[in-house]
Amino acid sequence: MKTIQINIPDTVDLPDREAKMLLATRLYEKGKLSLGQAAELVGLSKSAFMELLSDYDVAIFDISNEDLDQDIKNAKNYSL
């Protein structure tokens, strides 16, 4: 695993865990890290990380509105 060092001004109140979470959620959102990798970066389980994603306005699933609309149409047309 790569290690980086970031210097944050003392005037910024940002605990280490919060900085890691901000980085992990952004990298996950951009598709640079998998869910498991992002959770590992922060030191959380996948399920705990998923629960926190909404606090950072990050969706668990990356689906466009068009794809969602199509899925809804398909579900309405499906009969058992």
Secondary structure, 3 states (H helix, E strand, C coil): CCCCCCCCCCCCCCCHHHHHHHHHHHHHHCCCCCHHHHHHHHCCCHHHHHHHHHHHCCCCCCCCHHHHHHHHHHHHHCCC
